[in-house]
C-alpha cells in the first residue's frame, strides 16, 4: 500500500520536506498561503 504526504507551508522547513518527499515519490500536494514560496518550488 502506497502512502503519500501533503506539505502545508513551503517556507524554510517546508521546502526541504518537499524536496525529500518528492525524491522518494511520496509527495502528493503542496499548499502555501505565500505565493512567492510556492512559486520558488516550481523551479
C-alpha positions in Angstrom: 0.0 0.0 0.0 1.5 3.3 -1.1 1.5 6.2 1.3 1.6 9.9 0.3 2.0 13.2 2.1 0.8 16.7 1.7 3.1 19.6 2.8 1.3 22.6 4.3 3.7 25.6 4.1 6.7 25.7 1.9 8.9 28.1 3.9 12.4 27.3 5.3 11.5 23.8 6.6 8.8 23.1 4.1 11.0 23.4 1.0 13.3 20.8 2.5 10.4 18.5 3.3 9.0 19.0 -0.3 12.4 18.1 -1.8 12.8 15.0 0.3 9.3 13.7 -0.1 9.4 14.4 -3.9 12.7 12.4 -4.2 11.2 9.3 -2.6 8.0 9.6 -4.6 5.7 10.3 -1.6 4.7 13.9 -2.3 1.1 14.3 -3.3 0.4 18.0 -2.9 1.9 21.3 -1.5 -0.1 24.2 -0.1 1.2 27.6 0.9 -0.6 30.9 1.6 2.6 32.8 0.4 2.6 32.6 -3.4 6.3 33.5 -3.6 7.3 30.4 -1.6 5.1 28.3 -3.7 6.4 29.7 -7.0 10.0 29.0 -5.8 9.3 25.3 -5.5 8.3 25.1 -9.2 11.9 25.9 -10.2 
